[in-house]
Amino acid sequence: MYHYVYKVTHIETGQFYIGSRSCNVMPSLDINYMGSMKTWKPDKTKLIKEIIKDDFISKEDAIKCESNEIRKNIHNKLNENYNIPDSGWHTLGMVTVKDTHGKTMLVSVDDPRYISGELVGCNKGHKVVRGIEGKCVRISIESDEYKNGDYMGLTHGKAVVKDKNGKRYSILKNDPKYTSGEYISIAKNKVNVKDADGNTLQVDTDDERYISGELVGTNKGNVVVKDSNGTIMVVSTNDPRYVSGELIVPHTGMVNVIDINGKSMRVNRDDPRYISGELISTTANTEWICNDDLHIATKIKNGESIPDGWRKGKKYK
C-alpha cells in the first residue's frame, strides 16, 4: 500500500485543494484520482495534480503531513480546504450565507456574490425573540407577529446585576432583590469610554481621567443611523451623509404605541390607526420618575403615587 499527499489546482482560477491518499499503485501512476473534495465541486478536467510527498510508511503519517500543508495555506484565499484532519472544520474568513431561494452555503467573505449582496447572511432580516409563553424562536422582523409586539427581545425586561460579592446574574427588573437594592446593576457607577487613540475601556464615573475629559464616552461624536436600504450603522455626527439627511436616525418618523388591549408596537406617525386615535402613544399621560440609588428611570401614569426611594425626573444622580 502506498500513501501520499497531493495538491490539485484549477488551471484557470488558481483554486487548489490539498489531500492525502492511500492506494495500491505507485502515486505517479494514480493519474485518474483527482481529489476527495466535499464542498468544492470544480470541473475535474481543468485540474492539474501535483504529488507533494509520497514516501510515507503509514496512512497516519500522510494525514499528519496533509494537515500541516493545509495549515501552511490556511490564509490563502484560493485554498479550498475547509476541513483540517485531526482538527475539524475551520471557518476562518468564511461566512454562512443564503441565496434568493433560501439555499445555504459557506463562502469566503471576499466572495463577489457576498460583497455585492447577491448572497446574504442566513440570519439577515431575522431575530431571536421570546414569546408570551417564554418560548424562544427566530422570526422575520418583517412578520406581523414581530411588528405587532407579540414577541419580545430575549433581554426585554431583564437586567444584568451583581450581588455584594460581585457575582453576576441576569434577572427580571421587577425582581424584589433588584428593586430593593440587594442586587445592583453591573453598570452602576461605571461608564464606557475611549482615549485619544480610540482604545475603549470601562472605568468608574469618578475616574480622574474621565472627569478631566482625557477619557470621553465611547459614543461621543457618533450617532446610530440607517441608509435608504435600512442598513444600520454608526457614523460621526460630522459625516456629510448624516449632515445632508441622506442617513437618518433609525426610528425617524416612528412612534411607540399601544392598542386597546394594551399590546405595544412601533408604527409610522402617519399610520391611520395612530392618527385616528385607535393606537395611542405609550408615553401619553405619563411622567418620568427615577431612583438615584438604583440608577434607573421609568415612567408611570400621571396621578400614580411615586414609590418610596423614587422621585420625579428622568436623570438620576
QUIMOBEL-V960194 format. One record per residue. N is the residue number from 0. RES is the residue in one small letter. SS is DSSP state (H for helix, E for strand, L for the rest). Layout:
# QUIMOBEL-V960194
n=N res=RES ss=SS
n=N res=RES ss=SS
This chain:
# QUIMOBEL-V960194
n=0 res=m ss=L
n=1 res=y ss=E
n=2 res=h ss=E
n=3 res=y ss=E
n=4 res=v ss=E
n=5 res=y ss=E
n=6 res=k ss=E
n=7 res=v ss=E
n=8 res=t ss=E
n=9 res=h ss=E
n=10 res=i ss=L
n=11 res=e ss=L
n=12 res=t ss=L
n=13 res=g ss=L
n=14 res=q ss=L
n=15 res=f ss=E
n=16 res=y ss=E
n=17 res=i ss=E
n=18 res=g ss=E
n=19 res=s ss=E
n=20 res=r ss=E
n=21 res=s ss=E
n=22 res=c ss=E
n=23 res=n ss=L
n=24 res=v ss=L
n=25 res=m ss=L
n=26 res=p ss=H
n=27 res=s ss=H
n=28 res=l ss=H
n=29 res=d ss=L
n=30 res=i ss=L
n=31 res=n ss=L
n=32 res=y ss=L
n=33 res=m ss=L
n=34 res=g ss=L
n=35 res=s ss=L
n=36 res=m ss=L
n=37 res=k ss=L
n=38 res=t ss=L
n=39 res=w ss=L
n=40 res=k ss=L
n=41 res=p ss=L
n=42 res=d ss=L
n=43 res=k ss=H
n=44 res=t ss=H
n=45 res=k ss=H
n=46 res=l ss=E
n=47 res=i ss=E
n=48 res=k ss=E
n=49 res=e ss=E
n=50 res=i ss=E
n=51 res=i ss=E
n=52 res=k ss=E
n=53 res=d ss=L
n=54 res=d ss=L
n=55 res=f ss=L
n=56 res=i ss=L
n=57 res=s ss=L
n=58 res=k ss=H
n=59 res=e ss=H
n=60 res=d ss=H
n=61 res=a ss=H
n=62 res=i ss=H
n=63 res=k ss=H
n=64 res=c ss=H
n=65 res=e ss=H
n=66 res=s ss=H
n=67 res=n ss=H
n=68 res=e ss=H
n=69 res=i ss=H
n=70 res=r ss=H
n=71 res=k ss=H
n=72 res=n ss=L
n=73 res=i ss=L
n=74 res=h ss=L
n=75 res=n ss=L
n=76 res=k ss=L
n=77 res=l ss=L
n=78 res=n ss=E
n=79 res=e ss=L
n=80 res=n ss=L
n=81 res=y ss=L
n=82 res=n ss=E
n=83 res=i ss=E
n=84 res=p ss=L
n=85 res=d ss=L
n=86 res=s ss=L
n=87 res=g ss=E
n=88 res=w ss=E
n=89 res=h ss=L
n=90 res=t ss=L
n=91 res=l ss=L
n=92 res=g ss=L
n=93 res=m ss=E
n=94 res=v ss=E
n=95 res=t ss=E
n=96 res=v ss=E
n=97 res=k ss=E
n=98 res=d ss=L
n=99 res=t ss=L
n=100 res=h ss=L
n=101 res=g ss=L
n=102 res=k ss=L
n=103 res=t ss=E
n=104 res=m ss=E
n=105 res=l ss=E
n=106 res=v ss=E
n=107 res=s ss=E
n=108 res=v ss=L
n=109 res=d ss=L
n=110 res=d ss=L
n=111 res=p ss=H
n=112 res=r ss=H
n=113 res=y ss=H
n=114 res=i ss=H
n=115 res=s ss=H
n=116 res=g ss=L
n=117 res=e ss=L
n=118 res=l ss=L
n=119 res=v ss=E
n=120 res=g ss=E
n=121 res=c ss=L
n=122 res=n ss=L
n=123 res=k ss=L
n=124 res=g ss=L
n=125 res=h ss=E
n=126 res=k ss=E
n=127 res=v ss=E
n=128 res=v ss=E
n=129 res=r ss=E
n=130 res=g ss=L
n=131 res=i ss=L
n=132 res=e ss=L
n=133 res=g ss=L
n=134 res=k ss=L
n=135 res=c ss=E
n=136 res=v ss=E
n=137 res=r ss=E
n=138 res=i ss=E
n=139 res=s ss=E
n=140 res=i ss=L
n=141 res=e ss=L
n=142 res=s ss=L
n=143 res=d ss=H
n=144 res=e ss=H
n=145 res=y ss=H
n=146 res=k ss=H
n=147 res=n ss=L
n=148 res=g ss=L
n=149 res=d ss=L
n=150 res=y ss=L
n=151 res=m ss=E
n=152 res=g ss=E
n=153 res=l ss=L
n=154 res=t ss=L
n=155 res=h ss=L
n=156 res=g ss=L
n=157 res=k ss=E
n=158 res=a ss=E
n=159 res=v ss=E
n=160 res=v ss=E
n=161 res=k ss=E
n=162 res=d ss=L
n=163 res=k ss=L
n=164 res=n ss=L
n=165 res=g ss=L
n=166 res=k ss=L
n=167 res=r ss=E
n=168 res=y ss=E
n=169 res=s ss=E
n=170 res=i ss=E
n=171 res=l ss=E
n=172 res=k ss=L
n=173 res=n ss=L
n=174 res=d ss=L
n=175 res=p ss=H
n=176 res=k ss=H
n=177 res=y ss=H
n=178 res=t ss=H
n=179 res=s ss=L
n=180 res=g ss=L
n=181 res=e ss=L
n=182 res=y ss=L
n=183 res=i ss=E
n=184 res=s ss=E
n=185 res=i ss=L
n=186 res=a ss=L
n=187 res=k ss=L
n=188 res=n ss=L
n=189 res=k ss=E
n=190 res=v ss=E
n=191 res=n ss=E
n=192 res=v ss=E
n=193 res=k ss=E
n=194 res=d ss=L
n=195 res=a ss=L
n=196 res=d ss=L
n=197 res=g ss=L
n=198 res=n ss=L
n=199 res=t ss=E
n=200 res=l ss=E
n=201 res=q ss=E
n=202 res=v ss=E
n=203 res=d ss=E
n=204 res=t ss=L
n=205 res=d ss=L
n=206 res=d ss=L
n=207 res=e ss=H
n=208 res=r ss=H
n=209 res=y ss=H
n=210 res=i ss=H
n=211 res=s ss=H
n=212 res=g ss=L
n=213 res=e ss=L
n=214 res=l ss=L
n=215 res=v ss=E
n=216 res=g ss=E
n=217 res=t ss=L
n=218 res=n ss=L
n=219 res=k ss=L
n=220 res=g ss=L
n=221 res=n ss=E
n=222 res=v ss=E
n=223 res=v ss=E
n=224 res=v ss=E
n=225 res=k ss=E
n=226 res=d ss=L
n=227 res=s ss=L
n=228 res=n ss=L
n=229 res=g ss=L
n=230 res=t ss=L
n=231 res=i ss=E
n=232 res=m ss=E
n=233 res=v ss=E
n=234 res=v ss=E
n=235 res=s ss=E
n=236 res=t ss=L
n=237 res=n ss=L
n=238 res=d ss=L
n=239 res=p ss=H
n=240 res=r ss=H
n=241 res=y ss=H
n=242 res=v ss=H
n=243 res=s ss=H
n=244 res=g ss=L
n=245 res=e ss=L
n=246 res=l ss=L
n=247 res=i ss=E
n=248 res=v ss=L
n=249 res=p ss=L
n=250 res=h ss=L
n=251 res=t ss=L
n=252 res=g ss=L
n=253 res=m ss=E
n=254 res=v ss=E
n=255 res=n ss=E
n=256 res=v ss=E
n=257 res=i ss=E
n=258 res=d ss=L
n=259 res=i ss=L
n=260 res=n ss=L
n=261 res=g ss=L
n=262 res=k ss=L
n=263 res=s ss=E
n=264 res=m ss=E
n=265 res=r ss=E
n=266 res=v ss=E
n=267 res=n ss=E
n=268 res=r ss=L
n=269 res=d ss=L
n=270 res=d ss=L
n=271 res=p ss=H
n=272 res=r ss=H
n=273 res=y ss=H
n=274 res=i ss=H
n=275 res=s ss=H
n=276 res=g ss=L
n=277 res=e ss=L
n=278 res=l ss=L
n=279 res=i ss=E
n=280 res=s ss=E
n=281 res=t ss=L
n=282 res=t ss=L
n=283 res=a ss=L
n=284 res=n ss=L
n=285 res=t ss=E
n=286 res=e ss=E
n=287 res=w ss=E
n=288 res=i ss=E
n=289 res=c ss=E
n=290 res=n ss=E
n=291 res=d ss=L
n=292 res=d ss=L
n=293 res=l ss=L
n=294 res=h ss=L
n=295 res=i ss=E
n=296 res=a ss=E
n=297 res=t ss=E
n=298 res=k ss=E
n=299 res=i ss=E
n=300 res=k ss=E
n=301 res=n ss=L
n=302 res=g ss=L
n=303 res=e ss=L
n=304 res=s ss=L
n=305 res=i ss=L
n=306 res=p ss=L
n=307 res=d ss=L
n=308 res=g ss=L
n=309 res=w ss=L
n=310 res=r ss=E
n=311 res=k ss=E
n=312 res=g ss=L
n=313 res=k ss=L
n=314 res=k ss=L
n=315 res=y ss=L
n=316 res=k ss=L
